[in-house]
C-alpha cells in the first residue's frame, strides 16, 4: 500500500485553542510528491502549463483559415459528417489541511482527541491504543466505550472510524474520541486512510502517536508532546517548545513496578494542543474531447474541429494516416495557429481559448486523400492523455458515409438499432409468455390480467412486425398491379421512440424568472446536443396563473413567463437543427377558470376553449362542477377537467394537434396523470401521434414504521396499471426506482436494488421499455427540494440509470454543474455500447455496501463503497470511467 509522507508546514506556530477561523482549501499547485521529500509548494505555478521550445519552427496559419474556427458549430447536424465525444481522465493534486487537537471534553472530566481533514473525500481514521506496560509497537483495540459511533473493528488490533462533517457548512471532516485520563491507556496511535484513492497518510513514515502519559519515548512520530498549552487552570495559556519532564521518582530506576505506574497514571498532567499539517491528495478529474468533421463546400477540403474543456494550456500532438496501419504522417499546410513541427514526424498545436465557455479548440484543414486523423493531448512535459491507452483516431476517408455520432454510419446504426430493438421485443414477449404460463399453471392469474398480458404481447409483436416491414426494400408503386389493393400501414405509438433516447429536462423551478428562458436555452442547444442528449423536455408553454406554468388558463395563449410564442418556435427550430426531439409539458388534468359562476365559484372558462362548468368534475367540492365524477385523484388547487365529456376530449385533441403543427413539438410530458384515467391518454396520443410520451404518475412508496419496505411491487404495479390503461402508448417516470435509490444510497443498503426475483426493483424491472428513469426534477430538487436526491451521491444515481435499460432522464441543474463531464462520459459509454430501453440486466451483486450488474454483456458497473471487479474470462473488460463510489467497465 502506498503511504504519502506529510511534514508540518508550521515553522513558527501560534497555537490557538478551538480556532474559529477555518482552514480553506487552497487551489491546486505544482507539486513534487516524490517519497521521503518535503513538498515544494510553488505559488502561482500552473499544473497544466506548456510552453513550446523556441528552437522548434513555428508554422503560422492563414487568416482565412483562422476565421473559420468561429463559424464551425460542432453540434450542427446539417453538414457534419462525423462527430464523437471522448471522455478522458487526468490527475490533479489538491492541497488541504489536516489537524489534531487534544483538549478537555464538554463535561470537563474526560478528555477528547479530535482529528480532522479539510479535503473532500471518504476519510477513515485507522487507529488503536497502547497500554501502560506495553512493549514494542503493536496496537490494541480501545475499550468499547471509547469507540465513536460508526466504528468498525479490524481483526483484534485496530478500529476504523469514518470522519464526518458535523454540519453542512463545515469545511472539516472530523472524528472525536473521548477517553478517561485515569485509564490504563498510554497513547493513541492512528493513520489516516483515503478510501477513494486507497492512500495511507502517515507521520514521517510511521503512525501518528499521541502520548497520554509524560514519560513515553519520542520515536519521531509523536505529536503534541513538545508544544501545547495547559488547561488545568481553565485559562488558555499558550506555550512553545515546552519540554514535559518526568517526575523525579520515575527516573530513579529502570525497574518500574506496577505500583509506580499506577502512581504515574494518577499524577499524570495532560496538556492540550492543536497541530495542523499540510495534506496533498491526487484527484481524478473527468473531461471531454469533442471532435467533428465536415467537408468545406468552398474548397472541397475536410475540416476537423477539436474542442475540449480541459483547463490550462493543452497541446494537440497530431498527424494523419493513409490506411488502417495508422502510421503517422505530417499533412500539407495550412495549419492552425500556434503549430510547431516535431522531429518531422508530427505536428503540435496549442489549442486556443474559445470566446464563450471554459473551452479551447482548433480547426484542422486537410486534403481528401487522408484516411484518418490521429492525435494525443499533451498537458505538460510528463502528462499525456490518450483514449483507452491508444491514440485518438478520427476516420476521414469516406466520412460522407459515417454521419452518425460515435463513429457509426447511419445505415450501420440503423441495422444495429433495429436488431437490438427487435431482439429486445422478442425477449420481452418470451418473458411475458413464460410468466403467463407459470401463472396459469398456478391458477392464480385473474382473467383480466391475462388479457392485459396478451394485449401487450400483441402490441410488441406489432412493433416487431412494423420494424421488420420497414427493413424490407419496397417495390416502386408504379410496378404494382392495378388490381392489387395496398393495405394501410399500421401506425404504432410506442411511447419509447427508437428505444435509444436520452432525455434532458430543459428547465428548473426558477427558469421562468428571467422571462427569456427560451432564448437562453436556444443559446445552449448545440451544447446540450453535443453531450449526447436526443430528446429535451421543455416547460409548460401556456398562459398560467402560477409563473411556473402548471396552473394553465388559456391553452391557446402561448405567451408565458418563459418567453413569447415566437421565441418558443425559434427554440424548437434550433433544437431540431441540432438533431434533438422536443417534448412539450402539457397539463391536461386541470385548468384555471376565467370567470365565476352564479354562486361565485371559479369554474367558467374563456379564451378559445370557452367551456362552462360541465367541463369540471362533479366530485370536487371546491369547484362545483356539473360533469361526471372524476376518473382519478383530484388536484385541489384548480378545477379538475372531466375527460369523460366528448366536447372536452375533442377540444384537447385539436389543441394537441395544433401544438404539433404550429410549434413543432415531437411529443409530450404529461403532468399529474394520476388525476384521470389512462384510457383518455390513449385517445389523446393516438390523435396527436407523438414520437415520445411520458406521464407523471406520482405516488407514495410503501413504508412500515417509517422505514421503506424492500418489496415495492404494489407501488410499481400502480404505475404499470396506468401505463397499461394507455395501452402502452406512453411511458411513465419510474418513481419506484428513484425512491429505492434514495434508501439504498442514504442507508448504505445496496441490497435493495434487487427484487425477490433478482431483477431491478422498479418499473424498469417489469416494463423497461415504458420506464423513464430519473433521480431529480424541478419538483424534487431545484429550489423546491420536495424529495432531493442524497447529497454527494448524484453520480451513483446517474451511473445506475445511464447504464441500465429504460429511458434515462437527466435534470438541467446537474447537466450545468460539476457533474457535467461525468454525465457526458456515462452517456458516451451508453451510446458506444448500444444500451437501449430493453437492454438485458444481469445483477451480479446486491449486498450491503455494493451493487453490481452487467448489461447486454457489454457494460459492467458497480455503485457503492464495496468492492467489485467484472470477471476475467472470454471477455476483456476495460475501465471506462470511475468516480466517487462508482465504476463502469466496457468490453474491449
VEXLO-211891 format. One record per residue (C-alpha): residue in one letter; x, y, z. Coordinates in steps of 0.25 Angstrom, whole numbers, padded with zeros to 4 digits, always signed. Layout:
<pavos>
AXYZ ...
</pavos>
This chain:
<pavos>
X+0000+0000+0000 X+0005+0014-0003 X+0008+0023+0008 X+0009+0038+0006 X+0018+0046+0015 X+0013+0058+0022 X+0022+0069+0028 X+0017+0080+0036 X+0018+0094+0030 X+0017+0101+0044 X+0031+0107+0045 X+0026+0117+0055 X+0013+0112+0060 X+0004+0121+0068 X-0006+0111+0075 X-0020+0115+0078 X-0029+0107+0086 X-0042+0103+0078 X-0039+0112+0066 X-0051+0119+0060 X-0044+0122+0047 X-0046+0110+0037 X-0035+0106+0028 X-0039+0108+0014 X-0036+0098+0003 X-0025+0104-0006 X-0025+0103-0021 X-0016+0093-0028 X-0001+0095-0028 X+0010+0089-0036 X+0015+0079-0026 X+0026+0069-0025 X+0021+0057-0017 X+0033+0048-0018 X+0034+0039-0006 X+0043+0044+0006 X+0043+0058+0001 X+0037+0071+0006 X+0026+0076-0003 X+0031+0089-0010 X+0019+0098-0011 X+0021+0107-0023 X+0011+0119-0022 X+0005+0123-0035 X+0010+0111-0043 X+0001+0104-0053 X-0001+0089-0053 X-0004+0088-0068 X+0005+0099-0073 X+0012+0096-0087 X+0022+0106-0094 X+0028+0101-0107 X+0043+0101-0108 X+0048+0113-0116 X+0057+0104-0125 X+0044+0098-0131 X+0040+0104-0144 X+0026+0111-0143 X+0017+0110-0154 X+0007+0121-0156 X-0008+0119-0161 X-0014+0128-0171 X-0024+0138-0167 X-0035+0132-0175 X-0034+0118-0169 X-0033+0124-0155 X-0046+0131-0157 X-0053+0118-0160 X-0052+0114-0145 X-0062+0123-0140 X-0072+0119-0151 X-0071+0104-0149 X-0082+0099-0140 X-0078+0085-0134 X-0093+0082-0131 X-0099+0086-0144 X-0106+0074-0151 X-0107+0080-0165 X-0093+0078-0171 X-0085+0069-0160 X-0080+0056-0166 X-0075+0050-0153 X-0075+0054-0138 X-0071+0047-0125 X-0069+0051-0111 X-0057+0044-0104 X-0056+0044-0089 X-0042+0046-0083 X-0037+0045-0068 X-0026+0053-0063 X-0020+0055-0049 X-0019+0068-0041 X-0012+0070-0028 X-0021+0077-0017 X-0015+0082-0005 X-0023+0084+0009 X-0021+0083+0024 X-0020+0072+0034 X-0021+0075+0049 X-0020+0068+0062 X-0026+0074+0075 X-0025+0069+0089 X-0034+0076+0099 X-0044+0074+0110 X-0058+0069+0107 X-0070+0077+0110 X-0072+0071+0123 X-0058+0075+0128 X-0055+0061+0134 X-0052+0053+0121 X-0042+0057+0110 X-0045+0058+0095 X-0036+0055+0083 X-0041+0061+0070 X-0035+0058+0056 X-0040+0066+0044 X-0037+0068+0029 X-0041+0079+0020 X-0041+0071+0007 X-0053+0065+0001 X-0053+0050+0001 X-0057+0038+0009 X-0047+0038+0020 X-0045+0027+0030 X-0037+0028+0044 X-0030+0015+0045 X-0026+0015+0060 X-0023+0007+0073 X-0017+0009+0086 X-0005+0004+0095 X-0006+0002+0110 X+0003+0005+0121 X+0014-0006+0122 X+0013-0010+0107 X+0026-0012+0100 X+0028-0012+0085 X+0020-0004+0075 X+0008-0013+0074 X-0006-0007+0075 X-0018-0012+0083 X-0033-0009+0081 X-0038+0002+0090 X-0049-0001+0100 X-0063-0001+0094 X-0068+0011+0102 X-0057+0019+0095 X-0061+0016+0081 X-0069+0027+0073 X-0082+0023+0066 X-0079+0016+0053 X-0066+0010+0057 X-0063-0004+0051 X-0053-0014+0058 X-0041-0018+0049 X-0037-0032+0054 X-0032-0031+0068 X-0023-0019+0067 X-0030-0007+0062 X-0042+0001+0059 X-0047+0009+0047 X-0056+0021+0049 X-0061+0030+0038 X-0058+0045+0038 X-0071+0053+0036 X-0076+0067+0035 X-0083+0072+0048 X-0092+0081+0040 X-0094+0085+0025 X-0086+0098+0026 X-0073+0091+0032 X-0061+0090+0024 X-0054+0079+0032 X-0058+0065+0033 X-0054+0060+0047 X-0056+0050+0057 X-0055+0051+0072 X-0050+0041+0082 X-0054+0043+0097 X-0045+0036+0107 X-0043+0036+0123 X-0030+0041+0127 X-0029+0032+0138 X-0030+0019+0130 X-0018+0010+0127 X-0016+0015+0112 X-0003+0021+0110 X-0004+0026+0096 X-0014+0027+0084 X-0008+0023+0070 X-0014+0025+0057 X-0012+0027+0042 X-0022+0034+0032 X-0027+0026+0021 X-0034+0031+0008 X-0043+0021+0003 X-0046+0028-0010 X-0031+0026-0014 X-0026+0015-0005 X-0015+0024+0000 X-0010+0024+0015 X-0005+0037+0021 X+0006+0035+0032 X+0015+0043+0040 X+0029+0042+0035 X+0027+0028+0030 X+0021+0023+0043 X+0007+0024+0050 X+0003+0037+0058 X+0005+0035+0073 X-0002+0044+0083 X+0004+0041+0097 X-0005+0041+0109 X+0006+0040+0119 X+0018+0049+0121 X+0029+0039+0120 X+0028+0031+0107 X+0040+0032+0098 X+0038+0040+0085 X+0041+0031+0073 X+0040+0042+0063 X+0025+0040+0061 X+0020+0047+0074 X+0010+0059+0072 X+0007+0069+0083 X+0018+0065+0092 X+0027+0077+0090 X+0016+0088+0088 X+0004+0090+0096 X-0004+0099+0106 X-0008+0095+0120 X-0023+0095+0122 X-0023+0091+0137 X-0026+0105+0142 X-0036+0107+0131 X-0029+0119+0125 X-0024+0118+0110 X-0009+0119+0113 X+0000+0118+0100 X+0014+0111+0101 X+0024+0108+0091 X+0035+0098+0092 X+0030+0092+0105 X+0038+0080+0109 X+0030+0071+0118 X+0039+0065+0129 X+0037+0053+0137 X+0035+0053+0152 X+0048+0050+0159 X+0043+0037+0165 X+0041+0032+0151 X+0055+0034+0148 X+0061+0026+0160 X+0060+0013+0154 X+0058+0005+0140 X+0050-0005+0148 X+0037+0001+0150 X+0027-0007+0157 X+0012-0007+0154 X+0010+0001+0167 X+0019+0012+0162 X+0012+0012+0148 X-0001+0014+0156 X+0005+0026+0163 X+0009+0032+0149 X-0005+0029+0144 X-0011+0036+0155 X-0002+0048+0155 X+0000+0050+0140 X-0002+0064+0135 X-0009+0064+0121 X-0007+0077+0113 X-0016+0081+0101 X-0010+0084+0088 X-0014+0087+0074 X-0006+0083+0062 X-0008+0086+0047 X-0001+0080+0035 X-0002+0081+0020 X-0008+0069+0013 X-0008+0066-0002 X-0017+0057-0010 X-0018+0053-0024 X-0031+0054-0030 X-0036+0048-0043 X-0043+0059-0052 X-0052+0055-0063 X-0052+0064-0076 X-0057+0063-0090 X-0051+0064-0104 X-0061+0067-0115 X-0058+0064-0130 X-0066+0067-0142 X-0063+0066-0157 X-0069+0073-0169 X-0065+0076-0183 X-0063+0090-0188 X-0073+0093-0199 X-0064+0105-0204 X-0050+0097-0204 X-0055+0083-0204 X-0045+0080-0193 X-0048+0072-0180 X-0049+0081-0167 X-0047+0075-0154 X-0052+0083-0141 X-0046+0079-0128 X-0051+0084-0115 X-0048+0081-0100 X-0052+0086-0086 X-0038+0083-0080 X-0033+0095-0073 X-0020+0102-0076 X-0011+0101-0088 X-0014+0088-0096 X-0005+0084-0108 X-0010+0074-0118 X+0001+0065-0123 X-0005+0061-0137 X-0003+0055-0151 X-0011+0047-0162 X-0010+0033-0167 X-0013+0027-0181 X-0018+0013-0177 X-0022+0004-0166 X-0008+0003-0161 X-0009+0017-0155 X+0005+0021-0158 X+0007+0036-0154 X+0010+0046-0165 X+0010+0061-0166 X+0000+0067-0175 X+0002+0078-0184 X-0001+0093-0180 X-0009+0101-0176 X-0008+0098-0161 X-0015+0104-0149 X-0009+0116-0141 X+0002+0112-0131 X+0006+0100-0139 X+0020+0094-0138 X+0027+0083-0145 X+0032+0072-0136 X+0044+0064-0142 X+0038+0063-0155 X+0028+0053-0150 X+0017+0060-0145 X+0011+0074-0142 X+0008+0081-0129 X-0003+0091-0128 X-0007+0099-0116 X-0022+0100-0114 X-0027+0114-0114 X-0038+0118-0104 X-0052+0120-0109 X-0059+0133-0107 X-0071+0126-0099 X-0069+0116-0088 X-0057+0110-0082 X-0053+0102-0094 X-0042+0102-0104 X-0041+0097-0118 X-0034+0097-0132 X-0038+0095-0147 X-0030+0086-0156 X-0031+0087-0171 X-0027+0074-0178 X-0027+0068-0192 X-0038+0058-0196 X-0027+0047-0199 X-0025+0045-0184 X-0030+0032-0177 X-0031+0037-0163 X-0027+0048-0153 X-0018+0043-0141 X-0015+0051-0128 X-0011+0051-0114 X-0012+0062-0104 X+0000+0068-0096 X-0003+0075-0083 X+0012+0077-0079 X+0025+0070-0081 X+0021+0058-0073 X+0006+0057-0075 X+0000+0051-0088 X-0015+0048-0090 X-0019+0036-0099 X-0032+0029-0101 X-0032+0015-0095 X-0017+0015-0095 X-0017+0017-0111 X-0016+0029-0119 X-0029+0037-0122 X-0034+0033-0136 X-0044+0040-0145 X-0047+0034-0159 X-0047+0043-0170 X-0047+0035-0183 X-0062+0033-0187 X-0067+0041-0176 X-0079+0044-0184 X-0084+0031-0181 X-0082+0032-0166 X-0090+0043-0161 X-0095+0036-0148 X-0090+0040-0135 X-0079+0031-0128 X-0073+0027-0142 X-0084+0018-0147 X-0091+0021-0160 X-0106+0023-0161 X-0108+0010-0168 X-0100+0002-0158 X-0106+0009-0147 X-0120+0007-0152 X-0117-0008-0154 X-0111-0009-0140 X-0123-0001-0134 X-0133-0010-0142 X-0127-0023-0138 X-0125-0019-0123 X-0139-0013-0123 X-0146-0025-0129 X-0137-0035-0121 X-0142-0028-0108 X-0156-0029-0113 X-0155-0044-0115 X-0148-0045-0101 X-0159-0037-0095 X-0170-0046-0102 X-0163-0058-0097 X-0163-0053-0083 X-0178-0049-0083 X-0182-0063-0089 X-0173-0071-0079 X-0179-0062-0068 X-0193-0065-0073 X-0191-0079-0074 X-0185-0080-0060 X-0197-0072-0054 X-0207-0081-0062 X-0201-0094-0056 X-0202-0088-0042 X-0217-0083-0045 X-0214-0070-0038 X-0215-0061-0050 X-0228-0053-0052 X-0235-0053-0065 X-0234-0038-0068 X-0219-0038-0064 X-0217-0050-0074 X-0224-0042-0085 X-0215-0030-0082 X-0202-0038-0084 X-0208-0044-0097 X-0211-0030-0102 X-0196-0026-0098 X-0191-0038-0106 X-0200-0034-0118 X-0195-0020-0117 X-0180-0024-0116 X-0182-0033-0128 X-0188-0022-0136 X-0176-0013-0133 X-0166-0024-0137 X-0174-0026-0150 X-0174-0012-0153 X-0159-0011-0152 X-0158-0024-0160 X-0166-0018-0171 X-0159-0005-0171 X-0146-0012-0173 X-0150-0019-0186 X-0148-0012-0199 X-0161-0007-0204 X-0165-0009-0219 X-0168+0005-0226 X-0183+0008-0227 X-0183+0008-0242 X-0179-0006-0244 X-0191-0011-0234 X-0202-0017-0242 X-0215-0008-0242 X-0223-0020-0237 X-0215-0021-0224 X-0220-0012-0213 X-0210-0007-0203 X-0213-0009-0188 X-0211+0004-0180 X-0199+0004-0171 X-0200+0000-0157 X-0197+0012-0148 X-0190+0009-0135 X-0189+0019-0124 X-0180+0012-0115 X-0176+0023-0105 X-0162+0020-0106 X-0157+0026-0119 X-0146+0017-0124 X-0142+0012-0111 X-0129+0019-0111 X-0134+0032-0105 X-0127+0040-0094 X-0135+0051-0089 X-0131+0065-0083 X-0140+0073-0075 X-0138+0086-0080 X-0142+0095-0068 X-0143+0096-0053 X-0153+0103-0043 X-0146+0116-0045 X-0145+0117-0060 X-0157+0126-0062 X-0151+0137-0054 X-0142+0142-0066 X-0154+0144-0075 X-0145+0140-0086 X-0143+0125-0083 X-0146+0121-0098 X-0135+0130-0103 X-0125+0125-0092 X-0128+0111-0095 X-0126+0113-0110 X-0112+0118-0108 X-0109+0105-0101 X-0116+0096-0111 X-0103+0092-0118 X-0096+0089-0105 X-0107+0080-0100 X-0107+0072-0113 X-0092+0071-0113 X-0093+0064-0099 X-0101+0053-0105 X-0116+0056-0102 X-0126+0053-0112 X-0139+0058-0106 X-0142+0070-0098 X-0154+0073-0089 X-0158+0088-0089 X-0166+0095-0078 X-0181+0097-0079 X-0184+0107-0091 X-0197+0113-0087 X-0202+0125-0080 X-0203+0121-0066 X-0207+0127-0052 X-0195+0121-0046 X-0182+0126-0053 X-0176+0112-0054 X-0187+0109-0064 X-0194+0097-0056 X-0207+0105-0054 X-0211+0107-0069 X-0222+0117-0072 X-0224+0120-0087 X-0218+0108-0094 X-0216+0115-0108 X-0209+0127-0102 X-0194+0122-0102 X-0188+0135-0097 X-0183+0131-0083 X-0172+0135-0073 X-0162+0127-0081 X-0164+0135-0094 X-0173+0138-0105 X-0179+0128-0115 X-0169+0133-0126 X-0158+0131-0117 X-0163+0117-0114 X-0164+0114-0129 X-0149+0119-0130 X-0145+0110-0119 X-0151+0097-0125 X-0146+0100-0138 X-0132+0102-0132 X-0133+0089-0125 X-0138+0081-0137 X-0126+0087-0145 X-0116+0080-0135 X-0124+0067-0136 X-0132+0067-0124 X-0147+0064-0122 X-0155+0073-0113 X-0165+0069-0103 X-0176+0079-0098 X-0180+0079-0084 X-0196+0078-0085 X-0205+0080-0073 X-0218+0072-0076 X-0223+0069-0063 X-0227+0083-0058 X-0229+0097-0063 X-0231+0111-0057 X-0244+0118-0060 X-0246+0132-0065 X-0260+0135-0058 X-0268+0132-0046 X-0282+0125-0048 X-0295+0130-0041 X-0290+0124-0028 X-0277+0132-0028 X-0269+0119-0031 X-0258+0120-0042 X-0262+0109-0052 X-0265+0117-0065 X-0254+0117-0075 X-0251+0127-0086 X-0242+0128-0098 X-0243+0119-0110 X-0247+0107-0101 X-0259+0115-0094 X-0264+0103-0086 X-0275+0104-0076 X-0276+0096-0062 X-0280+0083-0070 X-0265+0082-0073 X-0262+0081-0058 X-0263+0068-0050 X-0275+0067-0040 X-0268+0061-0028 X-0258+0073-0025 X-0266+0081-0015 X-0257+0093-0017 X-0261+0096-0031 X-0276+0091-0032 X-0275+0084-0046 X-0287+0079-0053 X-0279+0068-0060 X-0277+0053-0057 X-0269+0048-0045 X-0254+0048-0046 X-0247+0036-0052 X-0235+0039-0043 X-0230+0047-0031 X-0234+0061-0030 X-0224+0073-0031 X-0230+0083-0021 X-0223+0096-0026 X-0231+0097-0039 X-0243+0091-0046 X-0241+0077-0050 X-0245+0075-0064 X-0256+0064-0067 X-0249+0056-0078 X-0262+0047-0080 X-0268+0059-0087 X-0268+0057-0102 X-0266+0072-0105 X-0254+0073-0095 X-0247+0061-0102 X-0250+0067-0116 X-0244+0081-0112 X-0232+0075-0105 X-0229+0066-0117 X-0230+0078-0126 X-0221+0086-0117 X-0210+0075-0116 X-0210+0074-0132 X-0209+0090-0133 X-0197+0089-0123 X-0190+0079-0132 X-0193+0086-0145 X-0191+0101-0140 X-0180+0099-0130 X-0173+0087-0135 X-0174+0078-0123 X-0170+0064-0125 X-0176+0058-0112 X-0182+0061-0098 X-0178+0060-0084 X-0192+0059-0077 X-0194+0065-0064 X-0201+0059-0052 X-0207+0047-0059 X-0212+0041-0046 X-0224+0051-0048 X-0231+0044-0060 X-0232+0030-0066 X-0221+0025-0075 X-0231+0021-0086 X-0233+0036-0089 X-0218+0038-0090 X-0218+0027-0100 X-0229+0035-0108 X-0221+0047-0108 X-0208+0040-0112 X-0214+0033-0123 X-0219+0046-0129 X-0207+0054-0127 X-0197+0043-0131 X-0185+0047-0123 X-0171+0042-0125 X-0169+0040-0110 X-0179+0042-0098 X-0177+0040-0083 X-0186+0042-0071 X-0184+0047-0057 X-0191+0037-0049 X-0186+0041-0035 X-0190+0032-0023 X-0184+0029-0009 X-0176+0017-0007 X-0178+0006+0003 X-0173+0008+0018 X-0174+0001+0031 X-0172+0009+0043 X-0164+0020+0036 X-0155+0010+0028 X-0156+0007+0014 X-0161-0007+0010 X-0152-0016+0002 X-0163-0020-0006 X-0169-0009-0015 X-0177-0017-0024 X-0190-0011-0020 X-0184+0003-0023 X-0179+0000-0037 X-0191-0008-0040 X-0200+0005-0039 X-0190+0011-0049 X-0191-0001-0058 X-0206-0001-0057 X-0207+0013-0062 X-0197+0010-0074 X-0206-0002-0077 X-0218+0007-0077 X-0212+0015-0088 X-0210+0002-0096 X-0195+0005-0095 X-0195+0017-0103 X-0188+0025-0092 X-0177+0022-0083 X-0176+0027-0068 X-0166+0033-0059 X-0160+0022-0051 X-0163+0028-0037 X-0161+0014-0031 X-0146+0013-0035 X-0144+0027-0030 X-0149+0024-0016 X-0141+0011-0015 X-0129+0018-0020 X-0131+0028-0009 X-0132+0018+0002 X-0121+0009-0003 X-0111+0021-0004 X-0115+0028+0008 X-0114+0016+0017 X-0103+0008+0010 X-0113-0003+0007 X-0110-0006-0007 X-0117-0020-0006 X-0130-0012-0008 X-0126-0011-0023 X-0130-0025-0026 X-0144-0030-0024 X-0148-0044-0019 X-0146-0050-0033 X-0132-0044-0035 X-0137-0033-0045 X-0137-0017-0043 X-0148-0014-0033 X-0154-0002-0040 X-0163-0001-0052 X-0150-0003-0060 X-0150-0017-0055 X-0164-0020-0060 X-0167-0012-0072 X-0153-0006-0076 X-0158+0000-0090 X-0168+0009-0083 X-0159+0013-0071 X-0153+0027-0071 X-0143+0026-0060 X-0138+0039-0053 X-0132+0044-0040 X-0137+0058-0039 X-0146+0068-0046 X-0152+0082-0044 X-0161+0077-0032 X-0151+0068-0025 X-0139+0077-0026 X-0136+0091-0031 X-0141+0102-0020 X-0153+0093-0017 X-0146+0081-0011 X-0158+0073-0008 X-0150+0060-0009 X-0136+0063-0012 X-0126+0052-0016 X-0116+0049-0006 X-0105+0059-0006 X-0092+0055-0011 X-0097+0042-0017 X-0104+0048-0030 X-0093+0042-0039 X-0096+0028-0033 X-0111+0030-0037 X-0106+0034-0051 X-0097+0022-0052 X-0109+0013-0050 X-0119+0019-0059 X-0110+0023-0071 X-0105+0008-0071 X-0118+0001-0069 X-0130-0001-0078 X-0141+0009-0078 X-0140+0023-0084 X-0131+0031-0075 X-0135+0046-0072 X-0124+0056-0067 X-0128+0068-0059 X-0124+0082-0064 X-0117+0086-0051 X-0108+0074-0051 X-0104+0076-0066 X-0099+0090-0064 X-0091+0087-0051 X-0078+0080-0047 X-0085+0067-0051 X-0086+0071-0065 X-0073+0063-0070 X-0076+0050-0063 X-0091+0050-0068 X-0086+0053-0082 X-0076+0041-0081 X-0087+0032-0076 X-0095+0036-0088 X-0084+0033-0097 X-0082+0019-0091 X-0097+0016-0093 X-0097+0021-0107 X-0084+0014-0111 X-0089+0000-0106 X-0103+0002-0111 X-0110+0001-0098 X-0125+0003-0100 X-0138+0003-0093 X-0140-0012-0094 X-0125-0016-0091 X-0123-0028-0082 X-0118-0027-0068 X-0111-0038-0060 X-0110-0034-0045 X-0097-0040-0040 X-0096-0034-0027 X-0106-0027-0017 X-0100-0026-0004 X-0100-0016+0008 X-0089-0007+0002 X-0089-0010-0013 X-0098-0013-0025 X-0092-0018-0038 X-0098-0022-0051 X-0095-0026-0065 X-0103-0020-0076 X-0104-0027-0090 X-0091-0034-0087 X-0085-0021-0092 X-0084-0012-0080 X-0082-0015-0065 X-0084-0005-0054 X-0084-0004-0039 X-0088+0006-0029 X-0085+0007-0014 X-0073+0007-0006 X-0071-0008-0006 X-0062-0016-0016 X-0066-0022-0029 X-0058-0025-0042 X-0064-0031-0054 X-0060-0046-0056 X-0048-0049-0065 X-0051-0059-0075 X-0054-0059-0090 X-0058-0045-0089 X-0047-0034-0087 X-0052-0023-0078 X-0046-0009-0078 X-0049+0002-0068 X-0057+0013-0076 X-0059+0023-0064 X-0060+0024-0049 X-0064+0034-0039 X-0067+0034-0024 X-0073+0021-0021 X-0076+0016-0035 X-0068+0010-0047 X-0073+0006-0061 X-0065-0004-0070 X-0068-0008-0085 X-0063-0019-0093 X-0050-0016-0101 
</pavos>
